[in-house]
């Protein structure tokens, strides 16, 4: 069984989510970058979003988080 997310992981995912406007979801990398830029996202958030694959659509912050190589809580509790 996967260990629970750490406080830091939860905080980092939440911080990312603050810069993803609902209007950008579902969206691809360019949509997400445009939305984050409109919200004056810090450089580290923009850099992370720039690493997303170009041709993939994302429905949720959790999907974006996972695509960046992070883990989410196990949904099968």
HTML snippet that shows the backbone in 3Dmol.js (N, CA, C, O; Angstrom):
<script src="https://3Dmol.org/build/3Dmol-min.js"></script>
<div id="view" style="width:600px;height:400px;position:relative"></div>
<script>
const pdb = `
ATOM      1  N   UNK A   1       0.841  -1.190   0.000  1.00  0.00           N
ATOM      2  CA  UNK A   1       0.000   0.000   0.000  1.00  0.00           C
ATOM      3  C   UNK A   1       0.885   1.253   0.000  1.00  0.00           C
ATOM      4  O   UNK A   1       1.883   1.328   0.717  1.00  0.00           O
ATOM      5  N   UNK A   2       0.500   2.218  -0.809  1.00  0.00           N
ATOM      6  CA  UNK A   2       1.267   3.463  -0.912  1.00  0.00           C
ATOM      7  C   UNK A   2       1.197   4.239   0.403  1.00  0.00           C
ATOM      8  O   UNK A   2       0.138   4.295   1.027  1.00  0.00           O
ATOM      9  N   UNK A   3       2.296   4.830   0.825  1.00  0.00           N
ATOM     10  CA  UNK A   3       2.213   5.705   1.995  1.00  0.00           C
ATOM     11  C   UNK A   3       1.403   6.953   1.663  1.00  0.00           C
ATOM     12  O   UNK A   3       1.320   7.366   0.507  1.00  0.00           O
ATOM     13  N   UNK A   4       0.821   7.532   2.673  1.00  0.00           N
ATOM     14  CA  UNK A   4       0.062   8.773   2.479  1.00  0.00           C
ATOM     15  C   UNK A   4       0.994   9.868   1.981  1.00  0.00           C
ATOM     16  O   UNK A   4       2.205   9.811   2.195  1.00  0.00           O
ATOM     17  N   UNK A   5       0.424  10.855   1.320  1.00  0.00           N
ATOM     18  CA  UNK A   5       1.223  12.002   0.896  1.00  0.00           C
ATOM     19  C   UNK A   5       1.727  12.749   2.125  1.00  0.00           C
ATOM     20  O   UNK A   5       1.049  12.814   3.150  1.00  0.00           O
ATOM     21  N   UNK A   6       2.911  13.304   2.008  1.00  0.00           N
ATOM     22  CA  UNK A   6       3.443  14.112   3.102  1.00  0.00           C
ATOM     23  C   UNK A   6       2.768  15.476   3.091  1.00  0.00           C
ATOM     24  O   UNK A   6       2.150  15.875   2.104  1.00  0.00           O
ATOM     25  N   UNK A   7       2.897  16.169   4.191  1.00  0.00           N
ATOM     26  CA  UNK A   7       2.357  17.527   4.284  1.00  0.00           C
ATOM     27  C   UNK A   7       2.933  18.397   3.170  1.00  0.00           C
ATOM     28  O   UNK A   7       2.208  19.176   2.551  1.00  0.00           O
ATOM     29  N   UNK A   8       4.229  18.267   2.916  1.00  0.00           N
ATOM     30  CA  UNK A   8       4.878  19.074   1.876  1.00  0.00           C
ATOM     31  C   UNK A   8       4.326  18.756   0.489  1.00  0.00           C
ATOM     32  O   UNK A   8       4.132  19.661  -0.323  1.00  0.00           O
ATOM     33  N   UNK A   9       4.071  17.478   0.212  1.00  0.00           N
ATOM     34  CA  UNK A   9       3.509  17.102  -1.085  1.00  0.00           C
ATOM     35  C   UNK A   9       2.102  17.673  -1.254  1.00  0.00           C
ATOM     36  O   UNK A   9       1.756  18.180  -2.321  1.00  0.00           O
ATOM     37  N   UNK A  10       1.303  17.589  -0.207  1.00  0.00           N
ATOM     38  CA  UNK A  10      -0.057  18.134  -0.261  1.00  0.00           C
ATOM     39  C   UNK A  10      -0.008  19.642  -0.463  1.00  0.00           C
ATOM     40  O   UNK A  10      -0.770  20.189  -1.260  1.00  0.00           O
ATOM     41  N   UNK A  11       0.885  20.314   0.257  1.00  0.00           N
ATOM     42  CA  UNK A  11       1.031  21.768   0.116  1.00  0.00           C
ATOM     43  C   UNK A  11       1.480  22.151  -1.292  1.00  0.00           C
ATOM     44  O   UNK A  11       0.969  23.110  -1.871  1.00  0.00           O
ATOM     45  N   UNK A  12       2.434  21.404  -1.841  1.00  0.00           N
ATOM     46  CA  UNK A  12       2.952  21.714  -3.172  1.00  0.00           C
ATOM     47  C   UNK A  12       1.870  21.520  -4.232  1.00  0.00           C
ATOM     48  O   UNK A  12       1.753  22.334  -5.148  1.00  0.00           O
ATOM     49  N   UNK A  13       1.076  20.449  -4.119  1.00  0.00           N
ATOM     50  CA  UNK A  13      -0.003  20.221  -5.081  1.00  0.00           C
ATOM     51  C   UNK A  13      -1.071  21.299  -4.943  1.00  0.00           C
ATOM     52  O   UNK A  13      -1.599  21.781  -5.945  1.00  0.00           O
ATOM     53  N   UNK A  14      -1.387  21.674  -3.724  1.00  0.00           N
ATOM     54  CA  UNK A  14      -2.369  22.728  -3.481  1.00  0.00           C
ATOM     55  C   UNK A  14      -1.885  24.058  -4.063  1.00  0.00           C
ATOM     56  O   UNK A  14      -2.662  24.805  -4.659  1.00  0.00           O
ATOM     57  N   UNK A  15      -0.606  24.339  -3.884  1.00  0.00           N
ATOM     58  CA  UNK A  15      -0.028  25.575  -4.417  1.00  0.00           C
ATOM     59  C   UNK A  15      -0.125  25.584  -5.939  1.00  0.00           C
ATOM     60  O   UNK A  15      -0.498  26.596  -6.533  1.00  0.00           O
ATOM     61  N   UNK A  16       0.207  24.465  -6.567  1.00  0.00           N
ATOM     62  CA  UNK A  16       0.070  24.359  -8.020  1.00  0.00           C
ATOM     63  C   UNK A  16      -1.381  24.638  -8.419  1.00  0.00           C
ATOM     64  O   UNK A  16      -1.638  25.389  -9.360  1.00  0.00           O
ATOM     65  N   UNK A  17      -2.315  24.035  -7.705  1.00  0.00           N
ATOM     66  CA  UNK A  17      -3.728  24.193  -8.019  1.00  0.00           C
ATOM     67  C   UNK A  17      -4.215  25.626  -7.927  1.00  0.00           C
ATOM     68  O   UNK A  17      -5.144  26.013  -8.637  1.00  0.00           O
ATOM     69  N   UNK A  18      -3.601  26.412  -7.063  1.00  0.00           N
ATOM     70  CA  UNK A  18      -4.015  27.819  -6.925  1.00  0.00           C
ATOM     71  C   UNK A  18      -3.747  28.617  -8.193  1.00  0.00           C
ATOM     72  O   UNK A  18      -4.348  29.669  -8.409  1.00  0.00           O
ATOM     73  N   UNK A  19      -2.846  28.117  -9.029  1.00  0.00           N
ATOM     74  CA  UNK A  19      -2.485  28.835 -10.254  1.00  0.00           C
ATOM     75  C   UNK A  19      -3.042  28.168 -11.515  1.00  0.00           C
ATOM     76  O   UNK A  19      -2.638  28.496 -12.630  1.00  0.00           O
ATOM     77  N   UNK A  20      -3.978  27.225 -11.323  1.00  0.00           N
ATOM     78  CA  UNK A  20      -4.659  26.594 -12.451  1.00  0.00           C
ATOM     79  C   UNK A  20      -6.128  27.035 -12.391  1.00  0.00           C
ATOM     80  O   UNK A  20      -6.907  26.468 -11.625  1.00  0.00           O
ATOM     81  N   UNK A  21      -6.509  28.032 -13.183  1.00  0.00           N
ATOM     82  CA  UNK A  21      -7.903  28.476 -13.129  1.00  0.00           C
ATOM     83  C   UNK A  21      -8.847  27.401 -13.679  1.00  0.00           C
ATOM     84  O   UNK A  21      -8.493  26.676 -14.609  1.00  0.00           O
ATOM     85  N   UNK A  22     -10.033  27.304 -13.108  1.00  0.00           N
ATOM     86  CA  UNK A  22     -11.015  26.316 -13.566  1.00  0.00           C
ATOM     87  C   UNK A  22     -11.303  26.491 -15.056  1.00  0.00           C
ATOM     88  O   UNK A  22     -11.598  25.516 -15.748  1.00  0.00           O
ATOM     89  N   UNK A  23     -11.219  27.726 -15.554  1.00  0.00           N
ATOM     90  CA  UNK A  23     -11.482  27.990 -16.971  1.00  0.00           C
ATOM     91  C   UNK A  23     -10.448  27.307 -17.873  1.00  0.00           C
ATOM     92  O   UNK A  23     -10.693  27.127 -19.066  1.00  0.00           O
ATOM     93  N   UNK A  24      -9.293  26.926 -17.311  1.00  0.00           N
ATOM     94  CA  UNK A  24      -8.244  26.272 -18.099  1.00  0.00           C
ATOM     95  C   UNK A  24      -8.421  24.760 -18.162  1.00  0.00           C
ATOM     96  O   UNK A  24      -7.706  24.083 -18.901  1.00  0.00           O
ATOM     97  N   UNK A  25      -9.365  24.225 -17.396  1.00  0.00           N
ATOM     98  CA  UNK A  25      -9.583  22.776 -17.347  1.00  0.00           C
ATOM     99  C   UNK A  25     -10.908  22.412 -17.997  1.00  0.00           C
ATOM    100  O   UNK A  25     -11.886  23.123 -17.767  1.00  0.00           O
ATOM    101  N   UNK A  26     -11.005  21.356 -18.791  1.00  0.00           N
ATOM    102  CA  UNK A  26      -9.838  20.619 -19.256  1.00  0.00           C
ATOM    103  C   UNK A  26      -9.025  21.475 -20.221  1.00  0.00           C
ATOM    104  O   UNK A  26      -9.553  22.350 -20.908  1.00  0.00           O
ATOM    105  N   UNK A  27      -7.733  21.196 -20.249  1.00  0.00           N
ATOM    106  CA  UNK A  27      -6.877  21.973 -21.129  1.00  0.00           C
ATOM    107  C   UNK A  27      -5.553  21.288 -21.366  1.00  0.00           C
ATOM    108  O   UNK A  27      -5.171  20.360 -20.653  1.00  0.00           O
ATOM    109  N   UNK A  28      -4.861  21.766 -22.386  1.00  0.00           N
ATOM    110  CA  UNK A  28      -3.529  21.246 -22.676  1.00  0.00           C
ATOM    111  C   UNK A  28      -2.484  22.167 -22.041  1.00  0.00           C
ATOM    112  O   UNK A  28      -2.822  23.121 -21.339  1.00  0.00           O
ATOM    113  N   UNK A  29      -1.223  21.866 -22.299  1.00  0.00           N
ATOM    114  CA  UNK A  29      -0.140  22.628 -21.673  1.00  0.00           C
ATOM    115  C   UNK A  29      -0.284  24.123 -21.934  1.00  0.00           C
ATOM    116  O   UNK A  29      -0.126  24.926 -21.015  1.00  0.00           O
ATOM    117  N   UNK A  30      -0.579  24.502 -23.164  1.00  0.00           N
ATOM    118  CA  UNK A  30      -0.683  25.925 -23.495  1.00  0.00           C
ATOM    119  C   UNK A  30      -1.827  26.605 -22.749  1.00  0.00           C
ATOM    120  O   UNK A  30      -1.686  27.736 -22.286  1.00  0.00           O
ATOM    121  N   UNK A  31      -2.976  25.903 -22.633  1.00  0.00           N
ATOM    122  CA  UNK A  31      -4.110  26.454 -21.877  1.00  0.00           C
ATOM    123  C   UNK A  31      -3.726  26.684 -20.424  1.00  0.00           C
ATOM    124  O   UNK A  31      -4.042  27.721 -19.840  1.00  0.00           O
ATOM    125  N   UNK A  32      -3.040  25.700 -19.847  1.00  0.00           N
ATOM    126  CA  UNK A  32      -2.658  25.779 -18.438  1.00  0.00           C
ATOM    127  C   UNK A  32      -1.640  26.888 -18.212  1.00  0.00           C
ATOM    128  O   UNK A  32      -1.722  27.625 -17.228  1.00  0.00           O
ATOM    129  N   UNK A  33      -0.677  27.005 -19.131  1.00  0.00           N
ATOM    130  CA  UNK A  33       0.320  28.075 -19.009  1.00  0.00           C
ATOM    131  C   UNK A  33      -0.334  29.449 -19.138  1.00  0.00           C
ATOM    132  O   UNK A  33       0.017  30.373 -18.404  1.00  0.00           O
ATOM    133  N   UNK A  34      -1.275  29.588 -20.060  1.00  0.00           N
ATOM    134  CA  UNK A  34      -1.961  30.871 -20.233  1.00  0.00           C
ATOM    135  C   UNK A  34      -2.740  31.234 -18.974  1.00  0.00           C
ATOM    136  O   UNK A  34      -2.697  32.379 -18.525  1.00  0.00           O
ATOM    137  N   UNK A  35      -3.448  30.267 -18.405  1.00  0.00           N
ATOM    138  CA  UNK A  35      -4.210  30.522 -17.188  1.00  0.00           C
ATOM    139  C   UNK A  35      -3.321  30.872 -16.015  1.00  0.00           C
ATOM    140  O   UNK A  35      -3.623  31.786 -15.248  1.00  0.00           O
ATOM    141  N   UNK A  36      -2.214  30.139 -15.871  1.00  0.00           N
ATOM    142  CA  UNK A  36      -1.288  30.390 -14.774  1.00  0.00           C
ATOM    143  C   UNK A  36      -0.634  31.766 -14.928  1.00  0.00           C
ATOM    144  O   UNK A  36      -0.419  32.471 -13.942  1.00  0.00           O
ATOM    145  N   UNK A  37      -0.321  32.139 -16.159  1.00  0.00           N
ATOM    146  CA  UNK A  37       0.271  33.451 -16.412  1.00  0.00           C
ATOM    147  C   UNK A  37      -0.716  34.557 -16.033  1.00  0.00           C
ATOM    148  O   UNK A  37      -0.329  35.566 -15.443  1.00  0.00           O
ATOM    149  N   UNK A  38      -1.990  34.362 -16.376  1.00  0.00           N
ATOM    150  CA  UNK A  38      -3.021  35.341 -16.011  1.00  0.00           C
ATOM    151  C   UNK A  38      -3.123  35.522 -14.499  1.00  0.00           C
ATOM    152  O   UNK A  38      -3.459  36.604 -14.017  1.00  0.00           O
ATOM    153  N   UNK A  39      -2.827  34.447 -13.750  1.00  0.00           N
ATOM    154  CA  UNK A  39      -2.887  34.503 -12.289  1.00  0.00           C
ATOM    155  C   UNK A  39      -1.553  34.894 -11.662  1.00  0.00           C
ATOM    156  O   UNK A  39      -1.373  34.792 -10.448  1.00  0.00           O
ATOM    157  N   UNK A  40      -0.613  35.348 -12.508  1.00  0.00           N
ATOM    158  CA  UNK A  40       0.714  35.761 -12.035  1.00  0.00           C
ATOM    159  C   UNK A  40       1.421  34.655 -11.258  1.00  0.00           C
ATOM    160  O   UNK A  40       1.989  34.892 -10.192  1.00  0.00           O
ATOM    161  N   UNK A  41       1.376  33.453 -11.804  1.00  0.00           N
ATOM    162  CA  UNK A  41       2.044  32.317 -11.160  1.00  0.00           C
ATOM    163  C   UNK A  41       3.547  32.576 -11.073  1.00  0.00           C
ATOM    164  O   UNK A  41       4.123  33.191 -11.970  1.00  0.00           O
ATOM    165  N   UNK A  42       4.183  32.110  -9.996  1.00  0.00           N
ATOM    166  CA  UNK A  42       5.636  32.266  -9.870  1.00  0.00           C
ATOM    167  C   UNK A  42       6.372  31.419 -10.909  1.00  0.00           C
ATOM    168  O   UNK A  42       5.814  30.484 -11.482  1.00  0.00           O
ATOM    169  N   UNK A  43       7.624  31.767 -11.133  1.00  0.00           N
ATOM    170  CA  UNK A  43       8.428  31.108 -12.162  1.00  0.00           C
ATOM    171  C   UNK A  43       8.510  29.596 -11.990  1.00  0.00           C
ATOM    172  O   UNK A  43       8.502  28.864 -12.980  1.00  0.00           O
ATOM    173  N   UNK A  44       8.589  29.113 -10.742  1.00  0.00           N
ATOM    174  CA  UNK A  44       8.729  27.668 -10.562  1.00  0.00           C
ATOM    175  C   UNK A  44       7.470  26.928 -11.010  1.00  0.00           C
ATOM    176  O   UNK A  44       7.560  25.814 -11.527  1.00  0.00           O
ATOM    177  N   UNK A  45       6.302  27.534 -10.819  1.00  0.00           N
ATOM    178  CA  UNK A  45       5.051  26.914 -11.274  1.00  0.00           C
ATOM    179  C   UNK A  45       5.003  26.920 -12.799  1.00  0.00           C
ATOM    180  O   UNK A  45       4.647  25.914 -13.412  1.00  0.00           O
ATOM    181  N   UNK A  46       5.359  28.045 -13.413  1.00  0.00           N
ATOM    182  CA  UNK A  46       5.373  28.119 -14.874  1.00  0.00           C
ATOM    183  C   UNK A  46       6.374  27.125 -15.458  1.00  0.00           C
ATOM    184  O   UNK A  46       6.087  26.476 -16.464  1.00  0.00           O
ATOM    185  N   UNK A  47       7.537  27.004 -14.839  1.00  0.00           N
ATOM    186  CA  UNK A  47       8.546  26.051 -15.309  1.00  0.00           C
ATOM    187  C   UNK A  47       8.025  24.623 -15.239  1.00  0.00           C
ATOM    188  O   UNK A  47       8.261  23.828 -16.149  1.00  0.00           O
ATOM    189  N   UNK A  48       7.321  24.296 -14.166  1.00  0.00           N
ATOM    190  CA  UNK A  48       6.753  22.954 -14.028  1.00  0.00           C
ATOM    191  C   UNK A  48       5.730  22.700 -15.136  1.00  0.00           C
ATOM    192  O   UNK A  48       5.744  21.643 -15.766  1.00  0.00           O
ATOM    193  N   UNK A  49       4.851  23.663 -15.371  1.00  0.00           N
ATOM    194  CA  UNK A  49       3.835  23.483 -16.408  1.00  0.00           C
ATOM    195  C   UNK A  49       4.462  23.360 -17.794  1.00  0.00           C
ATOM    196  O   UNK A  49       3.937  22.653 -18.653  1.00  0.00           O
ATOM    197  N   UNK A  50       5.562  24.032 -18.008  1.00  0.00           N
ATOM    198  CA  UNK A  50       6.255  23.939 -19.303  1.00  0.00           C
ATOM    199  C   UNK A  50       6.800  22.538 -19.565  1.00  0.00           C
ATOM    200  O   UNK A  50       7.048  22.177 -20.715  1.00  0.00           O
ATOM    201  N   UNK A  51       6.988  21.748 -18.509  1.00  0.00           N
ATOM    202  CA  UNK A  51       7.493  20.372 -18.669  1.00  0.00           C
ATOM    203  C   UNK A  51       6.400  19.391 -19.078  1.00  0.00           C
ATOM    204  O   UNK A  51       6.701  18.253 -19.437  1.00  0.00           O
ATOM    205  N   UNK A  52       5.141  19.809 -19.030  1.00  0.00           N
ATOM    206  CA  UNK A  52       4.044  18.905 -19.396  1.00  0.00           C
ATOM    207  C   UNK A  52       4.129  18.554 -20.878  1.00  0.00           C
ATOM    208  O   UNK A  52       4.611  19.353 -21.681  1.00  0.00           O
ATOM    209  N   UNK A  53       3.657  17.345 -21.244  1.00  0.00           N
ATOM    210  CA  UNK A  53       3.635  16.995 -22.664  1.00  0.00           C
ATOM    211  C   UNK A  53       2.699  17.931 -23.432  1.00  0.00           C
ATOM    212  O   UNK A  53       1.636  18.309 -22.939  1.00  0.00           O
ATOM    213  N   UNK A  54       3.112  18.293 -24.641  1.00  0.00           N
ATOM    214  CA  UNK A  54       2.372  19.274 -25.435  1.00  0.00           C
ATOM    215  C   UNK A  54       0.997  18.807 -25.860  1.00  0.00           C
ATOM    216  O   UNK A  54       0.054  19.599 -25.887  1.00  0.00           O
ATOM    217  N   UNK A  55       0.868  17.539 -26.192  1.00  0.00           N
ATOM    218  CA  UNK A  55      -0.331  17.058 -26.872  1.00  0.00           C
ATOM    219  C   UNK A  55      -1.294  16.318 -25.952  1.00  0.00           C
ATOM    220  O   UNK A  55      -2.117  15.532 -26.421  1.00  0.00           O
ATOM    221  N   UNK A  56      -1.202  16.558 -24.659  1.00  0.00           N
ATOM    222  CA  UNK A  56      -2.057  15.848 -23.698  1.00  0.00           C
ATOM    223  C   UNK A  56      -3.048  16.823 -23.075  1.00  0.00           C
ATOM    224  O   UNK A  56      -2.705  17.961 -22.756  1.00  0.00           O
ATOM    225  N   UNK A  57      -4.297  16.351 -22.906  1.00  0.00           N
ATOM    226  CA  UNK A  57      -5.324  17.164 -22.236  1.00  0.00           C
ATOM    227  C   UNK A  57      -5.390  16.740 -20.768  1.00  0.00           C
ATOM    228  O   UNK A  57      -5.294  15.554 -20.450  1.00  0.00           O
ATOM    229  N   UNK A  58      -5.551  17.710 -19.891  1.00  0.00           N
ATOM    230  CA  UNK A  58      -5.640  17.455 -18.458  1.00  0.00           C
ATOM    231  C   UNK A  58      -6.997  17.909 -17.958  1.00  0.00           C
ATOM    232  O   UNK A  58      -7.463  19.000 -18.288  1.00  0.00           O
ATOM    233  N   UNK A  59      -7.629  17.055 -17.153  1.00  0.00           N
ATOM    234  CA  UNK A  59      -8.957  17.342 -16.614  1.00  0.00           C
ATOM    235  C   UNK A  59      -8.895  17.939 -15.207  1.00  0.00           C
ATOM    236  O   UNK A  59      -9.746  18.744 -14.829  1.00  0.00           O
ATOM    237  N   UNK A  60      -7.878  17.537 -14.434  1.00  0.00           N
ATOM    238  CA  UNK A  60      -7.814  17.920 -13.019  1.00  0.00           C
ATOM    239  C   UNK A  60      -6.390  18.291 -12.619  1.00  0.00           C
ATOM    240  O   UNK A  60      -5.425  17.948 -13.302  1.00  0.00           O
ATOM    241  N   UNK A  61      -6.284  18.993 -11.503  1.00  0.00           N
ATOM    242  CA  UNK A  61      -4.966  19.313 -10.944  1.00  0.00           C
ATOM    243  C   UNK A  61      -4.229  18.022 -10.592  1.00  0.00           C
ATOM    244  O   UNK A  61      -3.011  17.946 -10.755  1.00  0.00           O
ATOM    245  N   UNK A  62      -4.948  17.010 -10.115  1.00  0.00           N
ATOM    246  CA  UNK A  62      -4.304  15.735  -9.781  1.00  0.00           C
ATOM    247  C   UNK A  62      -3.666  15.098 -11.008  1.00  0.00           C
ATOM    248  O   UNK A  62      -2.584  14.519 -10.910  1.00  0.00           O
ATOM    249  N   UNK A  63      -4.323  15.197 -12.168  1.00  0.00           N
ATOM    250  CA  UNK A  63      -3.731  14.661 -13.400  1.00  0.00           C
ATOM    251  C   UNK A  63      -2.463  15.435 -13.772  1.00  0.00           C
ATOM    252  O   UNK A  63      -1.468  14.845 -14.194  1.00  0.00           O
ATOM    253  N   UNK A  64      -2.508  16.743 -13.615  1.00  0.00           N
ATOM    254  CA  UNK A  64      -1.333  17.574 -13.900  1.00  0.00           C
ATOM    255  C   UNK A  64      -0.200  17.191 -12.958  1.00  0.00           C
ATOM    256  O   UNK A  64       0.943  17.014 -13.382  1.00  0.00           O
ATOM    257  N   UNK A  65      -0.529  17.065 -11.681  1.00  0.00           N
ATOM    258  CA  UNK A  65       0.448  16.705 -10.645  1.00  0.00           C
ATOM    259  C   UNK A  65       1.115  15.369 -10.991  1.00  0.00           C
ATOM    260  O   UNK A  65       2.337  15.240 -10.909  1.00  0.00           O
ATOM    261  N   UNK A  66       0.310  14.386 -11.375  1.00  0.00           N
ATOM    262  CA  UNK A  66       0.851  13.063 -11.724  1.00  0.00           C
ATOM    263  C   UNK A  66       1.730  13.146 -12.976  1.00  0.00           C
ATOM    264  O   UNK A  66       2.770  12.490 -13.050  1.00  0.00           O
ATOM    265  N   UNK A  67       1.316  13.947 -13.955  1.00  0.00           N
ATOM    266  CA  UNK A  67       2.093  14.095 -15.189  1.00  0.00           C
ATOM    267  C   UNK A  67       3.445  14.746 -14.922  1.00  0.00           C
ATOM    268  O   UNK A  67       4.385  14.572 -15.698  1.00  0.00           O
ATOM    269  N   UNK A  68       3.542  15.488 -13.837  1.00  0.00           N
ATOM    270  CA  UNK A  68       4.813  16.117 -13.452  1.00  0.00           C
ATOM    271  C   UNK A  68       5.694  15.163 -12.650  1.00  0.00           C
ATOM    272  O   UNK A  68       6.770  15.542 -12.187  1.00  0.00           O
ATOM    273  N   UNK A  69       5.230  13.919 -12.489  1.00  0.00           N
ATOM    274  CA  UNK A  69       6.055  12.908 -11.833  1.00  0.00           C
ATOM    275  C   UNK A  69       5.805  12.757 -10.351  1.00  0.00           C
ATOM    276  O   UNK A  69       6.571  12.091  -9.655  1.00  0.00           O
ATOM    277  N   UNK A  70       4.738  13.368  -9.860  1.00  0.00           N
ATOM    278  CA  UNK A  70       4.403  13.256  -8.438  1.00  0.00           C
ATOM    279  C   UNK A  70       3.313  12.201  -8.263  1.00  0.00           C
ATOM    280  O   UNK A  70       2.705  11.736  -9.227  1.00  0.00           O
ATOM    281  N   UNK A  71       3.092  11.847  -7.021  1.00  0.00           N
ATOM    282  CA  UNK A  71       2.048  10.855  -6.755  1.00  0.00           C
ATOM    283  C   UNK A  71       0.862  11.515  -6.087  1.00  0.00           C
ATOM    284  O   UNK A  71       0.987  12.559  -5.447  1.00  0.00           O
ATOM    285  N   UNK A  72      -0.291  10.889  -6.247  1.00  0.00           N
ATOM    286  CA  UNK A  72      -1.517  11.326  -5.592  1.00  0.00           C
ATOM    287  C   UNK A  72      -1.911  10.277  -4.564  1.00  0.00           C
ATOM    288  O   UNK A  72      -1.348   9.183  -4.529  1.00  0.00           O
ATOM    289  N   UNK A  73      -2.877  10.621  -3.736  1.00  0.00           N
ATOM    290  CA  UNK A  73      -3.388   9.631  -2.795  1.00  0.00           C
ATOM    291  C   UNK A  73      -3.982   8.468  -3.560  1.00  0.00           C
ATOM    292  O   UNK A  73      -4.477   8.625  -4.677  1.00  0.00           O
ATOM    293  N   UNK A  74      -3.926   7.318  -2.954  1.00  0.00           N
ATOM    294  CA  UNK A  74      -4.571   6.138  -3.541  1.00  0.00           C
ATOM    295  C   UNK A  74      -6.072   6.309  -3.418  1.00  0.00           C
ATOM    296  O   UNK A  74      -6.595   6.443  -2.311  1.00  0.00           O
ATOM    297  N   UNK A  75      -6.757   6.306  -4.526  1.00  0.00           N
ATOM    298  CA  UNK A  75      -8.210   6.544  -4.529  1.00  0.00           C
ATOM    299  C   UNK A  75      -9.004   5.304  -4.123  1.00  0.00           C
ATOM    300  O   UNK A  75     -10.234   5.352  -4.092  1.00  0.00           O
ATOM    301  N   UNK A  76      -8.338   4.206  -3.816  1.00  0.00           N
ATOM    302  CA  UNK A  76      -9.046   2.957  -3.537  1.00  0.00           C
ATOM    303  C   UNK A  76      -9.118   2.656  -2.046  1.00  0.00           C
ATOM    304  O   UNK A  76      -9.055   1.491  -1.652  1.00  0.00           O
ATOM    305  N   UNK A  77      -9.248   3.671  -1.218  1.00  0.00           N
ATOM    306  CA  UNK A  77      -9.351   3.435   0.233  1.00  0.00           C
ATOM    307  C   UNK A  77     -10.745   2.998   0.588  1.00  0.00           C
ATOM    308  O   UNK A  77     -11.035   2.750   1.759  1.00  0.00           O
TER     309      UNK A  77
END
`;
const viewer = $3Dmol.createViewer("view");
viewer.addModel(pdb, "pdb");
viewer.setStyle({}, {cartoon: {color: "spectrum"}});
viewer.zoomTo();
viewer.render();
</script>
